[in-house]
Amino acid sequence: MQKKGIAHLPLHGGHPPSWLFTRMIKLAGVISQATIEEYGTDEFLNRISNPFYFQALSCVLGFDWHSSGTTTTTCAALKSALLGGNQGVLVLGGKGKHSRKTPQEIEEALDVFTIHSSQGEKLILSSKLTAKIDNSCIQDGYQLYQHSFFLNENGNWAVVQQGMNQKNNYARRYHWLGSLVEDYLEEPHSAISCDQKELETLDMTSKFSKNTRDISVDLICDGPRHLQKYFKNKNSQSLLTDFTIPPKKLDMPAHHPVLDMDLSSKDFEVLEKAWQIQPENYEELIMLQGMGPKKIRALALISDLIYGEPASWEDPVKYSFTHGGKDGFPYPVDRKTYDNSIHTLQDALDNSKLDSKIRLNALKRLDDFLKVN
């Protein structure tokens, strides 16, 4: 799987005023139309999945370029602007309760674009998998609350979704591009952008977690009852910390919360049901009902405890919009990709049918964004 990027943004509440959002919808529609007419709908999805382009687009639309609202508001504006699918692209899902409507909206979109129903099942699975992976397989402390599924007339897709971290008041944005799908669970990132790096992140999509993924499936298929012996009874629950673990045996950060976790009898019931189903691979395992972050984490820990196969605990972040980053680690910036994103956005504005004053103001906002970055 090729995930195009992740972005960290300060978590801000509130909504743009109605007059501003109305203008954003109009501007988003004009830019989208110019881009699609010039480059096609597949390239439009490629641009949306590029975190640099998306951030610059949000700025041009007139929203605070460095807040969590850039994601939710920009996606909402694009959804309204592209409503009906006349441009060959639809935006499905959205923030909060709207995200849960994505499968239904995908089914409705099949009729708009005359896409076969068999492909619809795959599209719905893609939507669910991208959310599951970013919410449960990459445990970085960000809880998803927004999921936008971009679908074009060819049946190709992109996903822009966002999670919030209430502890540090930041939001993290994730980009996916469906046409680059090879494996949902093996090194999915091609560009990840953020302003800070989490010190302790379970990344089950890392290539270094492959053996852990395989062992997790084996642990379930062998029957989860034997796993209970690795926990000490505590009101029908168990704690891994009650065992004497040799120093450095667990290849993960010291004092990580996973060491203090417990599994209830209900958690083991979920594992029992998973055993009855006998998932063939890790993708099937994580998509089983009730298989959330807690149980995914527990299986990863036991994999290390029993077999000495540690998962990756490194945050898969690579890029930042700002220079330096809060904790000072270097960010490689793909300047060629960045410059190309800006150029195509400027080109779309120049070729649009916007009023000259509106177009110049949009270009000025883009210029201001570039000066900051």
C-alpha positions as CSV (number, residue, x, y, z in Angstrom):
1,M,0.0,0.0,0.0
2,Q,1.3,3.5,-0.8
3,K,0.2,6.0,1.8
4,K,1.0,9.4,0.5
5,G,1.5,11.4,3.7
6,I,0.7,12.4,7.2
7,A,0.5,15.9,8.6
8,H,0.5,17.2,12.2
9,L,-1.6,20.3,12.8
10,P,-2.7,22.2,16.0
11,L,-6.1,21.1,17.1
12,H,-8.5,24.1,16.8
13,G,-12.2,24.1,17.4
14,G,-14.9,26.2,15.8
15,H,-16.2,26.6,12.2
16,P,-15.5,29.2,9.5
17,P,-18.2,31.8,9.1
18,S,-20.9,31.0,6.5
19,W,-19.9,33.8,4.2
20,L,-16.3,32.5,4.1
21,F,-17.3,28.9,3.6
22,T,-19.6,29.8,0.7
23,R,-16.6,31.5,-1.0
24,M,-14.4,28.5,-0.2
25,I,-16.9,26.2,-1.9
26,K,-16.9,28.4,-5.0
27,L,-13.2,28.7,-5.1
28,A,-12.7,25.0,-4.5
29,G,-15.0,24.2,-7.4
30,V,-13.2,26.5,-9.8
31,I,-9.8,25.2,-8.9
32,S,-11.0,21.6,-9.1
33,Q,-12.6,22.1,-12.5
34,A,-9.5,23.8,-13.9
35,T,-7.3,21.0,-12.5
36,I,-9.5,18.2,-13.9
37,E,-9.9,19.8,-17.3
38,E,-6.2,20.2,-17.6
39,Y,-4.9,17.0,-16.0
40,G,-7.9,14.6,-15.6
41,T,-9.6,13.1,-12.6
42,D,-6.8,10.5,-11.8
43,E,-4.3,13.3,-11.4
44,F,-6.7,15.3,-9.3
45,L,-6.7,12.3,-6.8
46,N,-3.0,12.3,-7.0
47,R,-2.8,16.0,-6.0
48,I,-5.3,15.5,-3.1
49,S,-3.2,12.7,-1.8
50,N,-0.1,14.9,-1.7
51,P,0.1,16.6,1.7
52,F,2.0,19.6,0.3
53,Y,-0.6,20.3,-2.4
54,F,-3.5,19.8,0.0
55,Q,-2.0,22.2,2.5
56,A,-1.4,24.9,-0.1
57,L,-4.9,24.4,-1.5
58,S,-6.3,24.9,2.0
59,C,-4.4,28.1,2.3
60,V,-5.6,29.3,-1.1
61,L,-9.2,28.6,-0.1
62,G,-8.7,31.1,2.8
63,F,-8.5,28.9,5.9
64,D,-5.8,29.0,8.6
65,W,-3.1,27.0,6.9
66,H,-1.7,25.7,10.2
67,S,-4.7,24.3,12.1
68,S,-6.7,21.1,12.2
69,G,-9.5,22.9,10.4
70,T,-7.5,22.9,7.1
71,T,-8.5,19.2,6.8
72,T,-12.1,19.2,7.8
73,T,-13.1,22.5,6.2
74,T,-11.2,21.9,2.9
75,C,-12.7,18.4,2.5
76,A,-16.2,19.8,3.3
77,A,-15.7,22.6,0.7
78,L,-14.5,20.1,-1.9
79,K,-17.5,17.8,-1.1
80,S,-20.0,20.6,-1.7
81,A,-18.2,21.9,-4.7
82,L,-18.0,18.5,-6.4
83,L,-21.5,17.4,-5.4
84,G,-23.3,15.5,-8.2
85,G,-20.2,14.2,-9.8
86,N,-20.4,16.4,-12.9
87,Q,-16.6,16.9,-12.7
88,G,-16.0,13.2,-12.5
89,V,-15.1,13.2,-8.8
90,L,-17.2,12.8,-5.6
91,V,-16.1,13.3,-2.0
92,L,-17.8,10.9,0.4
93,G,-17.9,10.7,4.1
94,G,-16.6,13.6,6.3
95,K,-16.3,14.6,9.9
96,G,-17.8,12.7,12.8
97,K,-21.1,11.0,12.1
98,H,-20.7,11.8,8.4
99,S,-17.6,9.5,8.2
100,R,-19.8,6.5,9.2
101,K,-22.0,7.2,6.1
102,T,-19.1,6.5,3.7
103,P,-20.1,2.9,2.8
104,Q,-23.6,4.0,2.0
105,E,-22.4,7.0,0.0
106,I,-20.0,4.7,-1.9
107,E,-22.9,2.5,-3.0
108,E,-24.8,5.6,-4.1
109,A,-21.8,6.8,-6.1
110,L,-21.7,3.6,-8.0
111,D,-24.8,4.6,-9.9
112,V,-23.5,8.1,-10.5
113,F,-20.4,6.8,-12.2
114,T,-21.9,3.5,-13.5
115,I,-19.3,1.5,-11.6
116,H,-20.0,-2.3,-11.2
117,S,-21.4,-3.4,-7.8
118,S,-18.5,-5.9,-7.4
119,Q,-16.0,-3.1,-7.4
120,G,-18.2,-1.3,-4.9
121,E,-17.5,-4.0,-2.3
122,K,-13.7,-3.5,-2.9
123,L,-14.1,0.3,-2.5
124,I,-16.0,-0.1,0.8
125,L,-13.3,-2.5,2.0
126,S,-10.6,0.1,1.1
127,S,-12.4,2.8,3.0
128,K,-12.7,0.6,6.1
129,L,-9.1,-0.7,5.9
130,T,-7.6,2.8,5.6
131,A,-9.5,3.9,8.7
132,K,-8.7,0.7,10.6
133,I,-5.0,0.8,9.9
134,D,-4.5,4.5,10.8
135,N,-6.6,4.1,13.9
136,S,-5.5,0.7,15.2
137,C,-2.3,-0.5,13.4
138,I,-0.5,2.8,13.8
139,Q,-1.0,3.5,17.5
140,D,0.4,7.1,17.6
141,G,-2.2,8.5,20.1
142,Y,-4.4,10.1,17.4
143,Q,-8.1,9.0,17.4
144,L,-9.7,9.3,13.9
145,Y,-12.7,11.6,13.7
146,Q,-12.7,12.6,10.1
147,H,-12.6,10.3,7.0
148,S,-13.1,11.7,3.4
149,F,-13.1,9.2,0.5
150,F,-12.4,10.8,-2.9
151,L,-13.8,8.6,-5.7
152,N,-13.5,9.3,-9.5
153,E,-15.4,8.1,-12.5
154,N,-12.7,5.4,-13.2
155,G,-13.3,3.8,-9.8
156,N,-10.0,5.1,-8.5
157,W,-9.8,6.6,-5.0
158,A,-7.9,8.6,-2.5
159,V,-8.5,9.1,1.3
160,V,-7.8,12.1,3.5
161,Q,-8.5,11.5,7.1
162,Q,-7.6,13.1,10.4
163,G,-7.1,12.0,14.0
164,M,-6.9,14.1,17.2
165,N,-4.6,13.8,20.2
166,Q,-6.3,15.4,23.2
167,K,-3.0,15.2,25.3
168,N,-0.9,17.4,23.1
169,N,-3.8,19.3,21.3
170,Y,-2.6,18.3,17.9
171,A,-4.3,16.7,14.9
172,R,-2.6,14.3,12.5
173,R,-3.6,14.0,8.8
174,Y,-3.2,10.9,6.8
175,H,-3.3,10.7,3.0
176,W,-3.8,7.5,0.9
177,L,-3.8,7.0,-2.9
178,G,-5.6,3.9,-4.1
179,S,-3.9,3.5,-7.5
180,L,-0.6,2.8,-5.7
181,V,-2.0,-0.1,-3.6
182,E,0.3,-3.1,-3.3
183,D,0.0,-4.1,0.3
184,Y,-2.1,-2.3,2.9
185,L,0.2,-3.5,5.7
186,E,3.7,-3.3,4.5
187,E,5.6,0.1,4.5
188,P,2.6,2.1,3.3
189,H,4.1,5.5,3.5
190,S,5.7,7.4,0.6
191,A,5.5,10.9,2.3
192,I,4.6,11.6,5.9
193,S,4.4,15.2,7.2
194,C,4.2,16.4,10.8
195,D,5.5,19.0,13.2
196,Q,6.4,16.7,16.0
197,K,7.4,13.1,16.4
198,E,5.8,10.8,18.9
199,L,8.4,8.9,21.0
200,E,6.4,5.7,21.5
201,T,4.3,4.5,18.5
202,L,3.4,0.9,17.7
203,D,3.7,0.7,13.9
204,M,2.3,-2.7,12.7
205,T,2.7,-1.5,9.1
206,S,6.5,-1.3,9.3
207,K,8.5,-3.9,7.5
208,F,10.1,-4.6,10.9
209,S,6.7,-5.7,12.2
210,K,6.1,-8.4,9.5
211,N,7.0,-11.3,11.7
212,T,4.9,-9.8,14.5
213,R,2.0,-9.6,12.1
214,D,2.4,-13.3,11.1
215,I,2.8,-14.5,14.7
216,S,-0.3,-12.5,15.8
217,V,-2.3,-14.5,13.3
218,D,-0.7,-17.8,14.4
219,L,-1.5,-16.9,18.1
220,I,-5.1,-16.5,17.3
221,C,-5.4,-19.6,15.0
222,D,-3.8,-21.7,17.7
223,G,-6.5,-20.7,20.2
224,P,-6.3,-17.7,22.5
225,R,-6.9,-19.7,25.7
226,H,-3.2,-20.6,26.1
227,L,-2.4,-16.8,26.1
228,Q,-4.1,-16.4,29.5
229,K,-1.2,-18.0,31.2
230,Y,0.8,-14.9,30.4
231,F,-1.5,-12.8,32.5
232,K,-2.1,-12.9,36.3
233,N,-5.7,-13.1,37.3
234,K,-7.2,-9.7,38.4
235,N,-11.0,-9.8,38.5
236,S,-10.9,-12.2,35.5
237,Q,-8.2,-9.9,34.0
238,S,-4.4,-10.2,33.8
239,L,-1.4,-8.0,33.8
240,L,1.8,-8.6,31.8
241,T,3.7,-6.5,34.3
242,D,3.3,-9.2,36.9
243,F,5.8,-11.4,35.1
244,T,9.5,-11.2,35.5
245,I,10.8,-10.2,32.1
246,P,14.6,-10.2,31.4
247,P,16.1,-6.8,30.8
248,K,15.9,-5.7,27.2
249,K,13.9,-8.8,26.4
250,L,11.0,-6.7,25.1
251,D,12.3,-4.5,22.3
252,M,10.1,-1.5,23.0
253,P,10.4,1.8,24.9
254,A,10.7,1.5,28.7
255,H,7.6,2.3,30.7
256,H,5.4,2.1,27.7
257,P,1.7,1.9,28.6
258,V,1.4,-1.5,26.9
259,L,3.2,-3.0,29.9
260,D,0.3,-1.9,32.1
261,M,-2.5,-3.0,29.9
262,D,-5.0,-5.7,30.8
263,L,-7.3,-8.0,28.9
264,S,-10.8,-8.6,30.3
265,S,-12.9,-11.7,29.9
266,K,-14.8,-9.8,27.1
267,D,-11.6,-9.1,25.3
268,F,-10.8,-12.9,25.4
269,E,-14.3,-13.6,24.0
270,V,-13.4,-11.5,21.0
271,L,-10.1,-13.5,20.6
272,E,-12.1,-16.7,20.9
273,K,-14.5,-15.7,18.1
274,A,-11.5,-14.8,16.0
275,W,-10.1,-18.3,16.6
276,Q,-13.4,-19.8,15.5
277,I,-13.2,-17.8,12.2
278,Q,-9.5,-18.8,11.6
279,P,-8.3,-15.6,9.8
280,E,-5.9,-16.4,6.9
281,N,-3.8,-13.3,7.2
282,Y,-3.3,-10.2,9.3
283,E,-5.6,-8.1,7.1
284,E,-8.5,-10.5,7.9
285,L,-7.6,-10.5,11.6
286,I,-7.7,-6.8,12.1
287,M,-11.0,-6.5,10.2
288,L,-12.8,-8.9,12.6
289,Q,-15.4,-7.3,14.8
290,G,-14.0,-6.1,18.1
291,M,-10.4,-6.4,17.1
292,G,-9.4,-3.0,18.2
293,P,-6.1,-1.3,19.2
294,K,-6.0,-2.9,22.6
295,K,-6.0,-6.5,21.3
296,I,-3.7,-5.7,18.4
297,R,-1.3,-4.3,20.9
298,A,-1.6,-7.3,23.2
299,L,-0.8,-9.7,20.4
300,A,2.2,-7.7,19.4
301,L,3.5,-7.7,23.0
302,I,3.0,-11.4,23.4
303,S,4.7,-12.1,20.1
304,D,7.8,-10.5,21.5
305,L,7.4,-12.1,24.9
306,I,7.1,-15.6,23.6
307,Y,9.0,-15.6,20.3
308,G,11.3,-12.7,20.7
309,E,9.8,-11.0,17.6
310,P,9.4,-7.3,18.4
311,A,7.2,-5.0,16.4
312,S,8.3,-1.5,15.4
313,W,7.9,1.2,18.0
314,E,9.1,4.0,15.8
315,D,6.7,6.8,14.7
316,P,6.6,6.6,10.9
317,V,6.9,10.3,10.3
318,K,9.2,11.8,7.7
319,Y,8.2,15.3,6.6
320,S,7.2,18.6,8.0
321,F,5.6,21.8,6.7
322,T,7.7,24.0,9.0
323,H,11.5,24.0,9.2
324,G,13.0,22.2,12.2
325,G,10.1,20.7,14.0
326,K,9.3,21.0,17.7
327,D,11.8,18.3,18.9
328,G,14.5,19.3,16.5
329,F,14.9,16.2,14.4
330,P,15.7,16.8,10.7
331,Y,13.0,16.5,8.1
332,P,13.9,15.6,4.5
333,V,11.8,17.8,2.2
334,D,11.0,16.6,-1.3
335,R,11.5,20.1,-2.8
336,K,10.8,18.9,-6.4
337,T,7.4,17.4,-5.4
338,Y,6.7,20.5,-3.3
339,D,7.5,22.9,-6.1
340,N,5.5,20.9,-8.6
341,S,2.5,21.0,-6.3
342,I,2.7,24.8,-6.0
343,H,3.2,25.2,-9.7
344,T,0.1,23.2,-10.7
345,L,-2.0,25.1,-8.1
346,Q,-0.8,28.4,-9.5
347,D,-1.5,27.1,-13.0
348,A,-5.1,26.1,-12.0
349,L,-5.7,29.6,-10.6
350,D,-4.3,31.3,-13.7
351,N,-6.5,29.1,-16.0
352,S,-9.6,29.5,-13.9
353,K,-12.6,31.7,-14.8
354,L,-12.4,33.5,-11.5
355,D,-12.9,37.2,-11.2
356,S,-9.4,38.9,-11.4
357,K,-9.6,40.3,-7.9
358,I,-10.6,36.9,-6.4
359,R,-7.9,35.2,-8.3
360,L,-5.2,37.7,-7.3
361,N,-6.2,37.4,-3.6
362,A,-6.0,33.6,-3.9
363,L,-2.6,33.8,-5.4
364,K,-1.5,36.2,-2.7
365,R,-2.6,33.8,0.0
366,L,-0.6,31.1,-1.7
367,D,2.4,33.4,-1.8
368,D,2.1,34.1,1.9
369,F,1.9,30.4,2.5
370,L,5.2,29.9,0.6
371,K,6.9,32.7,2.5
372,V,6.1,30.9,5.8
373,N,7.3,27.6,4.5
